[in-house]
Amino acid sequence: MIPLLKTDKELRENIMSELPEKQVKRLKALIQEAETNLAAAKELLISILGDDDHIVTPSSSREEVSGKVVEGVFDGQKMAGPDGKEYPVPANYASKSKLVEGDILKLTIADDGSFIYKQIGPVDRTQVIGTLQQHDGSYYVEANGREYRILLASVTYFRINVGDQVTIIVPTDNQEATWAAVEAAL
């Protein structure tokens, strides 16, 4: 059998039918990437300005800073003070320090208004392996039949994608924890 040759018109129609589908897929990928970048930019801005537009400055320096000192408990995103007030914890600091729910933090609010956090009481931790998921505009890791929410800063830092395997850190003694810290991408 001799294969039939397509006419120029048939070739053009075939190429044109594939082209929009490829363009649509590429546009969807670009939009997803833009949404992820926009969410990362928003989270970074909040980590710098805080919810109340005060500059938030995480610091690991050993120098003593004068100001108001507040100790509180990290809830996965913020620190809850003993007065019931919530203090924004920079997402990049929480991600880099691998903070988990229940960790005790010390916040120094410096005289210039900057916020300086320090982890002073880490809770016992357990590492588990799970799969990255995304829904409702947030990222989760499904592990041991549960979903744990993770910070966008961790997703961007580790460059993980939905479906990737990751090691997360969860509090050992808090079975009700909803947040986890990312240890590593696998």
RAPEDA-V241092 format. One record per backbone hydrogen bond with DSSP energy under -1.0 kcal/mol. NH is the residue of the N-H (numbers start at 1). CO is the residue of the C=O. Records with the same first field share a line. If there is no record, write none. Layout:
# RAPEDA-V241092
NH->CO / CO
This chain:
# RAPEDA-V241092
11->7
12->8
13->9
14->10
15->11
16->12
17->13
18->14
19->15
20->16
22->18
23->19
24->20
25->21
26->22
27->23
28->24
29->25
30->26
31->27
32->28
33->29
34->30
35->31
36->32
37->33
38->34
39->35
40->36
41->37
42->38
43->39
44->40
45->41
46->42
47->43
48->44
49->45
50->46
53->50
56->48
68->109
70->107
72->105
73->80
74->103
75->78
79->87
80->73
81->85
84->81
87->79
89->77
94->90
95->91
96->92
97->93
99->94
102->74
103->100
104->121
105->72
106->118
107->70
108->116
109->68
110->114
111->66
113->110
116->108
118->106
120->104
121->104
126->170
128->168
130->166
131->142
132->164
133->140
135->138
138->135
140->133
141->148
142->131
143->146
146->143
148->141
149->178
150->139
155->151
156->152
157->153
158->154
160->155
163->132
164->161
166->130
167->184
168->128
169->181
170->126
172->124
177->174
180->149
181->169
183->167
184->167
186->165
